Amino acid sequence: MLDLIRKTAVFIRADIRSAKSIRTAEVLESLIDGKLAEDTAVSEISACLNFESRINYCVPNNATAFVVFSVKALNKALSGNDFGLAYDIADILQALPEKEYLKDKKAVFSFNKTYIRKFNKKHLSHLPEIV
């Protein structure tokens, strides 16, 4: 799932205002919320990205709150035409560490410090940190 999220975020950042970017954010949120079946969501995202994607493993528990909140915030920003905010959220999502680094406390601390804390300070928001 992390790989799909990263690839989708890179796609969205590349053309933040496109209808396909907005649609991929909607589909990703629907997948996370369980409103779309995994196969349907992956197929639709793959069609938008023009790249065959799949889900290899789930998001680790320590990153779940961050991913869910961030994907929802990304979709909300895009649907509200807040492209600057959406770009910054997509930037964080595309930089998500690999699964094995999410187990490393130093790597998680560094990610939180480099991305999430700077984002929260800039936007006066509160994306949850990875624990």
N, CA, C and O atoms as a Tinker XYZ file with bonds, in Angstrom:
   524  protein
     1  N      0.819000   -1.192000    0.000000    73     2
     2  CA     0.000000    0.000000    0.000000    64     1     3
     3  C      0.866000    1.261000    0.000000    63     2     4     5
     4  O      0.532000    2.253000   -0.648000    81     3
     5  N      1.989000    1.213000    0.738000    73     3     6
     6  CA     2.855000    2.393000    0.784000    64     5     7
     7  C      3.355000    2.768000   -0.605000    63     6     8     9
     8  O      3.428000    3.947000   -0.954000    81     7
     9  N      3.700000    1.750000   -1.394000    73     7    10
    10  CA     4.195000    2.007000   -2.743000    64     9    11
    11  C      3.118000    2.665000   -3.608000    63    10    12    13
    12  O      3.405000    3.599000   -4.357000    81    11
    13  N      1.897000    2.184000   -3.503000    73    11    14
    14  CA     0.775000    2.766000   -4.250000    64    13    15
    15  C      0.544000    4.216000   -3.823000    63    14    16    17
    16  O      0.306000    5.082000   -4.665000    81    15
    17  N      0.614000    4.477000   -2.533000    73    15    18
    18  CA     0.427000    5.840000   -2.021000    64    17    19
    19  C      1.529000    6.752000   -2.534000    63    18    20    21
    20  O      1.251000    7.862000   -2.987000    81    19
    21  N      2.769000    6.301000   -2.471000    73    19    22
    22  CA     3.897000    7.119000   -2.953000    64    21    23
    23  C      3.764000    7.423000   -4.447000    63    22    24    25
    24  O      3.934000    8.569000   -4.865000    81    23
    25  N      3.466000    6.413000   -5.242000    73    23    26
    26  CA     3.332000    6.614000   -6.693000    64    25    27
    27  C      2.179000    7.557000   -7.020000    63    26    28    29
    28  O      2.291000    8.406000   -7.905000    81    27
    29  N      1.086000    7.404000   -6.308000    73    27    30
    30  CA    -0.063000    8.280000   -6.522000    64    29    31
    31  C      0.289000    9.715000   -6.141000    63    30    32    33
    32  O     -0.077000   10.653000   -6.849000    81    31
    33  N      0.993000    9.886000   -5.036000    73    31    34
    34  CA     1.387000   11.226000   -4.590000    64    33    35
    35  C      2.330000   11.887000   -5.597000    63    34    36    37
    36  O      2.202000   13.081000   -5.867000    81    35
    37  N      3.263000   11.132000   -6.147000    73    35    38
    38  CA     4.169000   11.675000   -7.174000    64    37    39
    39  C      3.360000   12.124000   -8.390000    63    38    40    41
    40  O      3.598000   13.199000   -8.942000    81    39
    41  N      2.402000   11.293000   -8.801000    73    39    42
    42  CA     1.541000   11.621000   -9.935000    64    41    43
    43  C      0.756000   12.900000   -9.671000    63    42    44    45
    44  O      0.676000   13.771000  -10.537000    81    43
    45  N      0.184000   13.014000   -8.491000    73    43    46
    46  CA    -0.613000   14.195000   -8.142000    64    45    47
    47  C      0.261000   15.444000   -8.128000    63    46    48    49
    48  O     -0.134000   16.482000   -8.659000    81    47
    49  N      1.439000   15.354000   -7.530000    73    47    50
    50  CA     2.343000   16.510000   -7.465000    64    49    51
    51  C      2.743000   16.997000   -8.853000    63    50    52    53
    52  O      2.907000   18.198000   -9.070000    81    51
    53  N      2.898000   16.072000   -9.786000    73    51    54
    54  CA     3.364000   16.422000  -11.129000    64    53    55
    55  C      2.364000   17.295000  -11.883000    63    54    56    57
    56  O      2.762000   18.133000  -12.692000    81    55
    57  N      1.078000   17.107000  -11.624000    73    55    58
    58  CA     0.046000   17.897000  -12.305000    64    57    59
    59  C     -1.123000   18.081000  -11.348000    63    58    60    61
    60  O     -2.193000   17.501000  -11.528000    81    59
    61  N     -0.897000   18.888000  -10.344000    73    59    62
    62  CA    -1.800000   19.027000   -9.198000    64    61    63
    63  C     -3.208000   19.438000   -9.586000    63    62    64    65
    64  O     -4.153000   19.097000   -8.875000    81    63
    65  N     -3.383000   20.152000  -10.675000    73    63    66
    66  CA    -4.700000   20.674000  -11.051000    64    65    67
    67  C     -5.470000   19.787000  -12.022000    63    66    68    69
    68  O     -6.599000   20.114000  -12.386000    81    67
    69  N     -4.890000   18.687000  -12.442000    73    67    70
    70  CA    -5.560000   17.863000  -13.456000    64    69    71
    71  C     -6.720000   17.065000  -12.866000    63    70    72    73
    72  O     -6.740000   16.742000  -11.678000    81    71
    73  N     -7.666000   16.763000  -13.717000    73    71    74
    74  CA    -8.822000   15.963000  -13.311000    64    73    75
    75  C     -8.380000   14.569000  -12.864000    63    74    76    77
    76  O     -8.969000   13.995000  -11.948000    81    75
    77  N     -7.349000   14.027000  -13.506000    73    75    78
    78  CA    -6.858000   12.697000  -13.123000    64    77    79
    79  C     -6.222000   12.727000  -11.733000    63    78    80    81
    80  O     -6.361000   11.774000  -10.967000    81    79
    81  N     -5.536000   13.803000  -11.412000    73    79    82
    82  CA    -4.950000   13.919000  -10.070000    64    81    83
    83  C     -6.044000   13.951000   -9.014000    63    82    84    85
    84  O     -5.955000   13.284000   -7.983000    81    83
    85  N     -7.058000   14.726000   -9.286000    73    83    86
    86  CA    -8.175000   14.825000   -8.344000    64    85    87
    87  C     -8.862000   13.468000   -8.214000    63    86    88    89
    88  O     -9.222000   13.052000   -7.112000    81    87
    89  N     -9.041000   12.786000   -9.333000    73    87    90
    90  CA    -9.705000   11.474000   -9.306000    64    89    91
    91  C     -8.868000   10.447000   -8.542000    63    90    92    93
    92  O     -9.426000    9.657000   -7.780000    81    91
    93  N     -7.559000   10.437000   -8.723000    73    91    94
    94  CA    -6.733000    9.459000   -8.005000    64    93    95
    95  C     -6.787000    9.694000   -6.495000    63    94    96    97
    96  O     -6.766000    8.741000   -5.717000    81    95
    97  N     -6.857000   10.953000   -6.084000    73    95    98
    98  CA    -6.984000   11.252000   -4.650000    64    97    99
    99  C     -8.318000   10.744000   -4.116000    63    98   100   101
   100  O     -8.378000   10.196000   -3.015000    81    99
   101  N     -9.387000   10.922000   -4.890000    73    99   102
   102  CA   -10.708000   10.430000   -4.485000    64   101   103
   103  C    -10.708000    8.909000   -4.362000    63   102   104   105
   104  O    -11.239000    8.356000   -3.399000    81   103
   105  N    -10.111000    8.241000   -5.341000    73   103   106
   106  CA   -10.078000    6.781000   -5.338000    64   105   107
   107  C     -9.230000    6.271000   -4.178000    63   106   108   109
   108  O     -9.608000    5.305000   -3.515000    81   107
   109  N     -8.104000    6.900000   -3.929000    73   107   110
   110  CA    -7.237000    6.492000   -2.827000    64   109   111
   111  C     -7.968000    6.629000   -1.490000    63   110   112   113
   112  O     -7.883000    5.742000   -0.640000    81   111
   113  N     -8.684000    7.736000   -1.306000    73   111   114
   114  CA    -9.454000    7.904000   -0.068000    64   113   115
   115  C    -10.559000    6.854000    0.034000    63   114   116   117
   116  O    -10.784000    6.299000    1.110000    81   115
   117  N    -11.242000    6.577000   -1.060000    73   115   118
   118  CA   -12.299000    5.562000   -1.059000    64   117   119
   119  C    -11.746000    4.180000   -0.733000    63   118   120   121
   120  O    -12.403000    3.390000   -0.055000    81   119
   121  N    -10.550000    3.888000   -1.208000    73   119   122
   122  CA    -9.896000    2.620000   -0.904000    64   121   123
   123  C     -9.595000    2.534000    0.588000    63   122   124   125
   124  O     -9.875000    1.518000    1.224000    81   123
   125  N     -9.029000    3.590000    1.141000    73   123   126
   126  CA    -8.674000    3.604000    2.556000    64   125   127
   127  C     -9.923000    3.517000    3.436000    63   126   128   129
   128  O     -9.901000    2.872000    4.484000    81   127
   129  N    -11.003000    4.161000    3.014000    73   127   130
   130  CA   -12.250000    4.133000    3.773000    64   129   131
   131  C    -13.030000    2.829000    3.593000    63   130   132   133
   132  O    -14.009000    2.598000    4.303000    81   131
   133  N    -12.618000    1.986000    2.667000    73   131   134
   134  CA   -13.319000    0.742000    2.411000    64   133   135
   135  C    -14.549000    0.906000    1.538000    63   134   136   137
   136  O    -15.374000   -0.003000    1.450000    81   135
   137  N    -14.680000    2.058000    0.889000    73   135   138
   138  CA   -15.833000    2.311000    0.026000    64   137   139
   139  C    -15.655000    1.700000   -1.365000    63   138   140   141
   140  O    -16.628000    1.491000   -2.089000    81   139
   141  N    -14.421000    1.421000   -1.725000    73   139   142
   142  CA   -14.110000    0.773000   -3.003000    64   141   143
   143  C    -13.339000   -0.502000   -2.722000    63   142   144   145
   144  O    -12.494000   -0.545000   -1.828000    81   143
   145  N    -13.630000   -1.525000   -3.481000    73   143   146
   146  CA   -12.886000   -2.773000   -3.362000    64   145   147
   147  C    -11.446000   -2.542000   -3.816000    63   146   148   149
   148  O    -11.180000   -1.716000   -4.688000    81   147
   149  N    -10.541000   -3.275000   -3.217000    73   147   150
   150  CA    -9.117000   -3.124000   -3.518000    64   149   151
   151  C     -8.831000   -3.258000   -5.013000    63   150   152   153
   152  O     -8.125000   -2.426000   -5.582000    81   151
   153  N     -9.369000   -4.293000   -5.651000    73   151   154
   154  CA    -9.118000   -4.519000   -7.080000    64   153   155
   155  C     -9.621000   -3.356000   -7.929000    63   154   156   157
   156  O     -8.934000   -2.915000   -8.850000    81   155
   157  N    -10.798000   -2.869000   -7.627000    73   155   158
   158  CA   -11.386000   -1.761000   -8.377000    64   157   159
   159  C    -10.544000   -0.502000   -8.225000    63   158   160   161
   160  O    -10.241000    0.173000   -9.209000    81   159
   161  N    -10.170000   -0.191000   -6.997000    73   159   162
   162  CA    -9.387000    1.011000   -6.728000    64   161   163
   163  C     -8.020000    0.944000   -7.401000    63   162   164   165
   164  O     -7.589000    1.903000   -8.041000    81   163
   165  N     -7.350000   -0.177000   -7.257000    73   163   166
   166  CA    -6.012000   -0.325000   -7.852000    64   165   167
   167  C     -6.100000   -0.242000   -9.370000    63   166   168   169
   168  O     -5.244000    0.369000  -10.008000    81   167
   169  N     -7.119000   -0.846000   -9.948000    73   167   170
   170  CA    -7.309000   -0.789000  -11.393000    64   169   171
   171  C     -7.523000    0.649000  -11.865000    63   170   172   173
   172  O     -6.943000    1.073000  -12.864000    81   171
   173  N     -8.350000    1.388000  -11.149000    73   171   174
   174  CA    -8.631000    2.771000  -11.539000    64   173   175
   175  C     -7.400000    3.667000  -11.367000    63   174   176   177
   176  O     -7.114000    4.506000  -12.221000    81   175
   177  N     -6.689000    3.487000  -10.279000    73   175   178
   178  CA    -5.466000    4.271000  -10.074000    64   177   179
   179  C     -4.434000    3.914000  -11.136000    63   178   180   181
   180  O     -3.775000    4.799000  -11.682000    81   179
   181  N     -4.290000    2.644000  -11.429000    73   179   182
   182  CA    -3.341000    2.201000  -12.462000    64   181   183
   183  C     -3.669000    2.823000  -13.811000    63   182   184   185
   184  O     -2.764000    3.222000  -14.544000    81   183
   185  N     -4.941000    2.910000  -14.147000    73   183   186
   186  CA    -5.359000    3.514000  -15.416000    64   185   187
   187  C     -4.991000    5.001000  -15.456000    63   186   188   189
   188  O     -4.527000    5.498000  -16.482000    81   187
   189  N     -5.194000    5.699000  -14.357000    73   187   190
   190  CA    -4.844000    7.131000  -14.307000    64   189   191
   191  C     -3.331000    7.331000  -14.386000    63   190   192   193
   192  O     -2.854000    8.223000  -15.088000    81   191
   193  N     -2.588000    6.506000  -13.670000    73   191   194
   194  CA    -1.133000    6.643000  -13.626000    64   193   195
   195  C     -0.466000    6.098000  -14.885000    63   194   196   197
   196  O      0.703000    6.376000  -15.152000    81   195
   197  N     -1.229000    5.314000  -15.658000    73   195   198
   198  CA    -0.685000    4.665000  -16.844000    64   197   199
   199  C      0.472000    3.740000  -16.456000    63   198   200   201
   200  O      1.492000    3.660000  -17.141000    81   199
   201  N      0.275000    3.054000  -15.346000    73   199   202
   202  CA     1.298000    2.185000  -14.779000    64   201   203
   203  C      0.595000    1.107000  -13.967000    63   202   204   205
   204  O     -0.276000    1.421000  -13.156000    81   203
   205  N      0.946000   -0.127000  -14.164000    73   203   206
   206  CA     0.307000   -1.232000  -13.444000    64   205   207
   207  C      0.756000   -1.228000  -11.986000    63   206   208   209
   208  O      1.936000   -1.398000  -11.680000    81   207
   209  N     -0.205000   -1.032000  -11.101000    73   207   210
   210  CA     0.083000   -0.985000   -9.668000    64   209   211
   211  C     -0.563000   -2.167000   -8.972000    63   210   212   213
   212  O     -1.432000   -2.843000   -9.523000    81   211
   213  N     -0.116000   -2.399000   -7.750000    73   211   214
   214  CA    -0.743000   -3.412000   -6.902000    64   213   215
   215  C     -0.394000   -3.113000   -5.456000    63   214   216   217
   216  O      0.494000   -2.311000   -5.163000    81   215
   217  N     -1.100000   -3.766000   -4.570000    73   215   218
   218  CA    -0.850000   -3.598000   -3.143000    64   217   219
   219  C     -0.118000   -4.839000   -2.658000    63   218   220   221
   220  O     -0.651000   -5.948000   -2.700000    81   219
   221  N      1.107000   -4.635000   -2.200000    73   219   222
   222  CA     1.925000   -5.754000   -1.740000    64   221   223
   223  C      1.724000   -6.053000   -0.261000    63   222   224   225
   224  O      1.775000   -7.212000    0.150000    81   223
   225  N      1.499000   -5.027000    0.533000    73   223   226
   226  CA     1.317000   -5.190000    1.969000    64   225   227
   227  C      0.587000   -3.968000    2.512000    63   226   228   229
   228  O      0.526000   -2.927000    1.857000    81   227
   229  N      0.048000   -4.102000    3.683000    73   227   230
   230  CA    -0.715000   -3.014000    4.298000    64   229   231
   231  C      0.216000   -1.974000    4.915000    63   230   232   233
   232  O      1.411000   -2.215000    5.088000    81   231
   233  N     -0.341000   -0.839000    5.236000    73   231   234
   234  CA     0.396000    0.212000    5.926000    64   233   235
   235  C      0.656000   -0.273000    7.347000    63   234   236   237
   236  O     -0.267000   -0.744000    8.011000    81   235
   237  N      1.895000   -0.167000    7.829000    73   235   238
   238  CA     2.187000   -0.578000    9.210000    64   237   239
   239  C      1.370000    0.237000   10.220000    63   238   240   241
   240  O      1.046000    1.399000    9.976000    81   239
   241  N      1.049000   -0.381000   11.337000    73   239   242
   242  CA     0.202000    0.258000   12.354000    64   241   243
   243  C      0.711000    1.621000   12.800000    63   242   244   245
   244  O     -0.083000    2.535000   13.023000    81   243
   245  N      2.024000    1.768000   12.933000    73   243   246
   246  CA     2.561000    3.030000   13.441000    64   245   247
   247  C      2.375000    4.183000   12.460000    63   246   248   249
   248  O      2.522000    5.342000   12.847000    81   247
   249  N      2.059000    3.896000   11.210000    73   247   250
   250  CA     1.884000    4.943000   10.198000    64   249   251
   251  C      0.434000    5.083000    9.737000    63   250   252   253
   252  O      0.129000    5.951000    8.920000    81   251
   253  N     -0.450000    4.250000   10.245000    73   251   254
   254  CA    -1.837000    4.230000    9.771000    64   253   255
   255  C     -2.545000    5.568000    9.982000    63   254   256   257
   256  O     -3.158000    6.090000    9.051000    81   255
   257  N     -2.472000    6.124000   11.175000    73   255   258
   258  CA    -3.168000    7.393000   11.451000    64   257   259
   259  C     -2.649000    8.492000   10.534000    63   258   260   261
   260  O     -3.433000    9.276000    9.998000    81   259
   261  N     -1.334000    8.554000   10.350000    73   259   262
   262  CA    -0.763000    9.563000    9.468000    64   261   263
   263  C     -1.275000    9.403000    8.045000    63   262   264   265
   264  O     -1.690000   10.381000    7.423000    81   263
   265  N     -1.251000    8.187000    7.523000    73   263   266
   266  CA    -1.664000    7.941000    6.138000    64   265   267
   267  C     -3.147000    8.260000    5.945000    63   266   268   269
   268  O     -3.511000    8.946000    4.990000    81   267
   269  N     -3.989000    7.778000    6.827000    73   267   270
   270  CA    -5.431000    8.009000    6.692000    64   269   271
   271  C     -5.730000    9.504000    6.739000    63   270   272   273
   272  O     -6.435000   10.023000    5.874000    81   271
   273  N     -5.202000   10.191000    7.735000    73   271   274
   274  CA    -5.462000   11.622000    7.887000    64   273   275
   275  C     -4.917000   12.397000    6.688000    63   274   276   277
   276  O     -5.583000   13.302000    6.186000    81   275
   277  N     -3.723000   12.055000    6.227000    73   275   278
   278  CA    -3.091000   12.779000    5.127000    64   277   279
   279  C     -3.816000   12.584000    3.804000    63   278   280   281
   280  O     -3.982000   13.540000    3.046000    81   279
   281  N     -4.248000   11.362000    3.515000    73   279   282
   282  CA    -4.980000   11.094000    2.271000    64   281   283
   283  C     -6.312000   11.836000    2.276000    63   282   284   285
   284  O     -6.718000   12.391000    1.255000    81   283
   285  N     -6.988000   11.848000    3.410000    73   283   286
   286  CA    -8.257000   12.585000    3.515000    64   285   287
   287  C     -8.015000   14.093000    3.350000    63   286   288   289
   288  O     -8.778000   14.774000    2.666000    81   287
   289  N     -6.961000   14.604000    3.973000    73   287   290
   290  CA    -6.640000   16.032000    3.859000    64   289   291
   291  C     -6.249000   16.388000    2.427000    63   290   292   293
   292  O     -6.591000   17.465000    1.940000    81   291
   293  N     -5.535000   15.492000    1.751000    73   291   294
   294  CA    -5.149000   15.711000    0.357000    64   293   295
   295  C     -6.385000   15.803000   -0.529000    63   294   296   297
   296  O     -6.505000   16.722000   -1.338000    81   295
   297  N     -7.291000   14.864000   -0.379000    73   295   298
   298  CA    -8.507000   14.867000   -1.187000    64   297   299
   299  C     -9.347000   16.114000   -0.908000    63   298   300   301
   300  O     -9.885000   16.723000   -1.833000    81   299
   301  N     -9.456000   16.486000    0.348000    73   299   302
   302  CA   -10.216000   17.676000    0.716000    64   301   303
   303  C     -9.589000   18.935000    0.123000    63   302   304   305
   304  O    -10.303000   19.801000   -0.382000    81   303
   305  N     -8.270000   19.043000    0.180000    73   303   306
   306  CA    -7.582000   20.209000   -0.384000    64   305   307
   307  C     -7.778000   20.283000   -1.898000    63   306   308   309
   308  O     -8.034000   21.359000   -2.439000    81   307
   309  N     -7.659000   19.142000   -2.582000    73   307   310
   310  CA    -7.850000   19.136000   -4.033000    64   309   311
   311  C     -9.284000   19.484000   -4.408000    63   310   312   313
   312  O     -9.511000   20.268000   -5.330000    81   311
   313  N    -10.249000   18.910000   -3.706000    73   311   314
   314  CA   -11.642000   19.197000   -4.040000    64   313   315
   315  C    -12.017000   20.632000   -3.693000    63   314   316   317
   316  O    -12.974000   21.168000   -4.253000    81   315
   317  N    -11.285000   21.262000   -2.784000    73   315   318
   318  CA   -11.516000   22.658000   -2.432000    64   317   319
   319  C    -10.629000   23.628000   -3.198000    63   318   320   321
   320  O    -10.586000   24.817000   -2.883000    81   319
   321  N     -9.922000   23.125000   -4.199000    73   319   322
   322  CA    -9.017000   23.928000   -5.032000    64   321   323
   323  C     -7.915000   24.616000   -4.229000    63   322   324   325
   324  O     -7.434000   25.677000   -4.629000    81   323
   325  N     -7.511000   24.032000   -3.113000    73   323   326
   326  CA    -6.380000   24.539000   -2.329000    64   325   327
   327  C     -5.134000   23.773000   -2.788000    63   326   328   329
   328  O     -4.644000   22.875000   -2.104000    81   327
   329  N     -4.645000   24.158000   -3.962000    73   327   330
   330  CA    -3.588000   23.392000   -4.612000    64   329   331
   331  C     -2.242000   23.501000   -3.907000    63   330   332   333
   332  O     -1.443000   22.566000   -3.974000    81   331
   333  N     -1.971000   24.602000   -3.241000    73   331   334
   334  CA    -0.726000   24.738000   -2.487000    64   333   335
   335  C     -0.674000   23.749000   -1.334000    63   334   336   337
   336  O      0.337000   23.078000   -1.127000    81   335
   337  N     -1.753000   23.663000   -0.594000    73   335   338
   338  CA    -1.842000   22.712000    0.512000    64   337   339
   339  C     -1.765000   21.282000   -0.021000    63   338   340   341
   340  O     -1.048000   20.446000    0.528000    81   339
   341  N     -2.504000   21.009000   -1.086000    73   339   342
   342  CA    -2.502000   19.669000   -1.680000    64   341   343
   343  C     -1.097000   19.278000   -2.139000    63   342   344   345
   344  O     -0.675000   18.137000   -1.951000    81   343
   345  N     -0.388000   20.203000   -2.729000    73   343   346
   346  CA     0.978000   19.929000   -3.196000    64   345   347
   347  C      1.867000   19.547000   -2.022000    63   346   348   349
   348  O      2.639000   18.592000   -2.110000    81   347
   349  N      1.763000   20.286000   -0.927000    73   347   350
   350  CA     2.605000   20.005000    0.239000    64   349   351
   351  C      2.261000   18.661000    0.879000    63   350   352   353
   352  O      3.155000   17.953000    1.343000    81   351
   353  N      0.983000   18.305000    0.908000    73   351   354
   354  CA     0.596000   17.000000    1.451000    64   353   355
   355  C      1.100000   15.882000    0.541000    63   354   356   357
   356  O      1.618000   14.874000    1.022000    81   355
   357  N      0.950000   16.058000   -0.764000    73   355   358
   358  CA     1.442000   15.052000   -1.713000    64   357   359
   359  C      2.961000   14.910000   -1.597000    63   358   360   361
   360  O      3.497000   13.812000   -1.749000    81   359
   361  N      3.646000   16.012000   -1.330000    73   359   362
   362  CA     5.100000   15.981000   -1.157000    64   361   363
   363  C      5.484000   15.092000    0.020000    63   362   364   365
   364  O      6.434000   14.314000   -0.068000    81   363
   365  N      4.751000   15.207000    1.110000    73   363   366
   366  CA     5.033000   14.368000    2.282000    64   365   367
   367  C      4.729000   12.905000    1.975000    63   366   368   369
   368  O      5.514000   12.019000    2.313000    81   367
   369  N      3.587000   12.653000    1.334000    73   367   370
   370  CA     3.201000   11.273000    1.038000    64   369   371
   371  C      4.176000   10.591000    0.082000    63   370   372   373
   372  O      4.453000    9.400000    0.222000    81   371
   373  N      4.695000   11.341000   -0.885000    73   371   374
   374  CA     5.629000   10.712000   -1.819000    64   373   375
   375  C      6.959000   10.374000   -1.154000    63   374   376   377
   376  O      7.723000    9.554000   -1.661000    81   375
   377  N      7.230000   11.012000   -0.013000    73   375   378
   378  CA     8.487000   10.778000    0.700000    64   377   379
   379  C      8.355000    9.731000    1.805000    63   378   380   381
   380  O      9.310000    9.495000    2.546000    81   379
   381  N      7.192000    9.103000    1.923000    73   379   382
   382  CA     7.008000    8.096000    2.975000    64   381   383
   383  C      8.128000    7.058000    2.932000    63   382   384   385
   384  O      8.468000    6.552000    1.863000    81   383
   385  N      8.692000    6.746000    4.081000    73   383   386
   386  CA     9.758000    5.739000    4.113000    64   385   387
   387  C      9.241000    4.345000    3.769000    63   386   388   389
   388  O      8.051000    4.056000    3.894000    81   387
   389  N     10.138000    3.513000    3.346000    73   387   390
   390  CA     9.823000    2.111000    3.094000    64   389   391
   391  C      9.409000    1.445000    4.400000    63   390   392   393
   392  O      9.724000    1.932000    5.486000    81   391
   393  N      8.711000    0.345000    4.284000    73   391   394
   394  CA     8.164000   -0.374000    5.434000    64   393   395
   395  C      9.238000   -0.681000    6.489000    63   394   396   397
   396  O      9.002000   -0.496000    7.683000    81   395
   397  N     10.398000   -1.144000    6.057000    73   395   398
   398  CA    11.441000   -1.519000    7.013000    64   397   399
   399  C     11.994000   -0.309000    7.783000    63   398   400   401
   400  O     12.441000   -0.450000    8.921000    81   399
   401  N     11.963000    0.875000    7.165000    73   399   402
   402  CA    12.445000    2.071000    7.855000    64   401   403
   403  C     11.412000    2.606000    8.840000    63   402   404   405
   404  O     11.760000    3.353000    9.755000    81   403
   405  N     10.161000    2.238000    8.666000    73   403   406
   406  CA     9.137000    2.659000    9.611000    64   405   407
   407  C      9.269000    1.939000   10.950000    63   406   408   409
   408  O      8.608000    2.310000   11.921000    81   407
   409  N     10.112000    0.918000   11.009000    73   407   410
   410  CA    10.397000    0.214000   12.256000    64   409   411
   411  C     11.598000    0.834000   12.976000    63   410   412   413
   412  O     11.838000    0.539000   14.147000    81   411
   413  N     12.343000    1.680000   12.291000    73   411   414
   414  CA    13.543000    2.307000   12.837000    64   413   415
   415  C     13.179000    3.649000   13.479000    63   414   416   417
   416  O     12.768000    4.582000   12.790000    81   415
   417  N     13.331000    3.736000   14.789000    73   415   418
   418  CA    12.922000    4.940000   15.520000    64   417   419
   419  C     13.665000    6.186000   15.042000    63   418   420   421
   420  O     13.085000    7.271000   15.007000    81   419
   421  N     14.921000    6.048000   14.681000    73   419   422
   422  CA    15.688000    7.204000   14.198000    64   421   423
   423  C     15.164000    7.678000   12.844000    63   422   424   425
   424  O     15.051000    8.880000   12.605000    81   423
   425  N     14.850000    6.748000   11.974000    73   423   426
   426  CA    14.317000    7.102000   10.654000    64   425   427
   427  C     12.943000    7.756000   10.787000    63   426   428   429
   428  O     12.649000    8.724000   10.085000    81   427
   429  N     12.115000    7.246000   11.666000    73   427   430
   430  CA    10.779000    7.811000   11.888000    64   429   431
   431  C     10.903000    9.215000   12.478000    63   430   432   433
   432  O     10.206000   10.132000   12.043000    81   431
   433  N     11.787000    9.390000   13.467000    73   431   434
   434  CA    11.999000   10.711000   14.062000    64   433   435
   435  C     12.459000   11.704000   12.995000    63   434   436   437
   436  O     11.981000   12.837000   12.939000    81   435
   437  N     13.384000   11.270000   12.159000    73   435   438
   438  CA    13.898000   12.135000   11.094000    64   437   439
   439  C     12.803000   12.518000   10.102000    63   438   440   441
   440  O     12.723000   13.676000    9.692000    81   439
   441  N     11.964000   11.568000    9.715000    73   439   442
   442  CA    10.865000   11.846000    8.796000    64   441   443
   443  C      9.891000   12.840000    9.416000    63   442   444   445
   444  O      9.486000   13.810000    8.775000    81   443
   445  N      9.522000   12.589000   10.666000    73   443   446
   446  CA     8.605000   13.491000   11.357000    64   445   447
   447  C      9.177000   14.911000   11.413000    63   446   448   449
   448  O      8.471000   15.882000   11.142000    81   447
   449  N     10.440000   15.021000   11.759000    73   447   450
   450  CA    11.086000   16.327000   11.895000    64   449   451
   451  C     11.201000   17.032000   10.544000    63   450   452   453
   452  O     10.909000   18.222000   10.431000    81   451
   453  N     11.621000   16.303000    9.539000    73   451   454
   454  CA    11.876000   16.884000    8.223000    64   453   455
   455  C     10.599000   17.244000    7.477000    63   454   456   457
   456  O     10.545000   18.278000    6.812000    81   455
   457  N      9.589000   16.421000    7.576000    73   455   458
   458  CA     8.380000   16.621000    6.773000    64   457   459
   459  C      7.171000   17.084000    7.590000    63   458   460   461
   460  O      6.619000   18.155000    7.336000    81   459
   461  N      6.775000   16.294000    8.545000    73   459   462
   462  CA     5.499000   16.552000    9.219000    64   461   463
   463  C      5.557000   17.811000   10.081000    63   462   464   465
   464  O      4.657000   18.648000   10.010000    81   463
   465  N      6.586000   17.954000   10.878000    73   463   466
   466  CA     6.662000   19.138000   11.754000    64   465   467
   467  C      6.786000   20.426000   10.945000    63   466   468   469
   468  O      6.181000   21.440000   11.293000    81   467
   469  N      7.562000   20.389000    9.875000    73   467   470
   470  CA     7.683000   21.583000    9.023000    64   469   471
   471  C      6.348000   21.911000    8.359000    63   470   472   473
   472  O      5.966000   23.078000    8.269000    81   471
   473  N      5.647000   20.889000    7.899000    73   471   474
   474  CA     4.328000   21.094000    7.297000    64   473   475
   475  C      3.366000   21.706000    8.310000    63   474   476   477
   476  O      2.693000   22.694000    8.018000    81   475
   477  N      3.306000   21.117000    9.492000    73   475   478
   478  CA     2.385000   21.608000   10.523000    64   477   479
   479  C      2.693000   23.051000   10.907000    63   478   480   481
   480  O      1.778000   23.838000   11.153000    81   479
   481  N      3.957000   23.396000   10.960000    73   479   482
   482  CA     4.343000   24.771000   11.293000    64   481   483
   483  C      3.954000   25.726000   10.161000    63   482   484   485
   484  O      3.448000   26.820000   10.413000    81   483
   485  N      4.191000   25.311000    8.928000    73   483   486
   486  CA     3.891000   26.151000    7.769000    64   485   487
   487  C      2.394000   26.391000    7.611000    63   486   488   489
   488  O      1.967000   27.514000    7.345000    81   487
   489  N      1.610000   25.357000    7.770000    73   487   490
   490  CA     0.174000   25.443000    7.493000    64   489   491
   491  C     -0.668000   25.601000    8.756000    63   490   492   493
   492  O     -1.895000   25.659000    8.686000    81   491
   493  N     -0.021000   25.667000    9.886000    73   491   494
   494  CA    -0.736000   25.752000   11.166000    64   493   495
   495  C     -1.792000   24.635000   11.236000    63   494   496   497
   496  O     -2.919000   24.835000   11.687000    81   495
   497  N     -1.377000   23.478000   10.777000    73   495   498
   498  CA    -2.240000   22.296000   10.735000    64   497   499
   499  C     -1.707000   21.282000   11.734000    63   498   500   501
   500  O     -0.748000   21.530000   12.465000    81   499
   501  N     -2.356000   20.148000   11.735000    73   499   502
   502  CA    -1.846000   19.085000   12.562000    64   501   503
   503  C     -2.001000   17.738000   11.872000    63   502   504   505
   504  O     -2.967000   17.011000   12.101000    81   503
   505  N     -1.023000   17.420000   11.015000    73   503   506
   506  CA    -0.937000   16.052000   10.510000    64   505   507
   507  C     -0.331000   15.248000   11.638000    63   506   508   509
   508  O      0.653000   15.683000   12.236000    81   507
   509  N     -0.883000   14.093000   11.948000    73   507   510
   510  CA    -0.303000   13.299000   13.033000    64   509   511
   511  C      1.069000   12.767000   12.641000    63   510   512   513
   512  O      1.321000   12.443000   11.480000    81   511
   513  N      1.937000   12.686000   13.619000    73   511   514
   514  CA     3.267000   12.138000   13.372000    64   513   515
   515  C      3.194000   10.623000   13.346000    63   514   516   517
   516  O      2.295000   10.017000   13.929000    81   515
   517  N      4.147000   10.028000   12.665000    73   515   518
   518  CA     4.295000    8.586000   12.678000    64   517   519
   519  C      4.913000    8.224000   14.020000    63   518   520   521
   520  O      5.871000    8.866000   14.453000    81   519
   521  N      4.389000    7.224000   14.670000    73   519   522
   522  CA     4.868000    6.871000   16.013000    64   521   523
   523  C      5.798000    5.676000   16.000000    63   522   524
   524  O      6.282000    5.260000   17.053000    81   523
